[in-house]
């Protein structure tokens, strides 16, 4: 069965989000810069884009914000080898000034109706190209998210706020921001956004049985790891372009 992502904000308590399941990970602490340097990975690091801290959207006083103000202790992997791109399956015609409130409602759906410990996505990007920190734990650390069932380990989840099914316009500011974020995050471990990586499934509800090592794009769509239409046909069609832009931002030849 092909699953969709999150419905509109008006159905917060019945959200069915792109992310499915929270797996446990061993807390191995932050990625080691010295290890990266030893392996000669620094040459293709990209500049870190501006990321609005979690405190901005978690500072609201509305009822939907209670879980965001008191996140649980984060869990970490040893590094990030891939990023998964999602869409939130929520309205597209929002004012970008309202993005913090939208994220609070998305978080409320995951921590409330789905009883997760925190928002599943590591990052969220709005239609104006503003990048927000999502799941708590530090944007420069390999925080274990809850965005792609079976492949939450050694990955980061980037959610595009909106619905990007076939025929829907995907803002250039949004795709540029996703590319910049992926270039930086993957560059921390020297990963070319255009390549493939090997990831081991931790959950048989994904496309691969638990324990199976799969070869997946380093910059993947949610549907590459899980049976879903996410991140929508329109955004999925832009992934090759996003990969090329991210590689260029890492200083790689295109």
Buried (B, 14 or more C-beta within 10 A) or exposed (E): EEBBBBBEBEEBEEBBBBBBBBBEBEEBEBBEEEEBEEEEBEEBBBEBBEBBEBEEBBEBEEEBBBBBEEBEEBBBBBBBBBBBBBBBBBBBEBEBEEBBBBBBBBBBBBBBBBEBBBBBBBBBBBBBBBBBBBBBBEBBBBBBBBBBBBBBBBBBBBBBBBBBBEEBEBBEBBBBBBBBBBBBBBBBBBBBBBEBBEBBBBBEBBBBEEEBEBEBBBBBBBBBBBBBBBBBBBBBEBBEBBBBBBBBBBEBEE
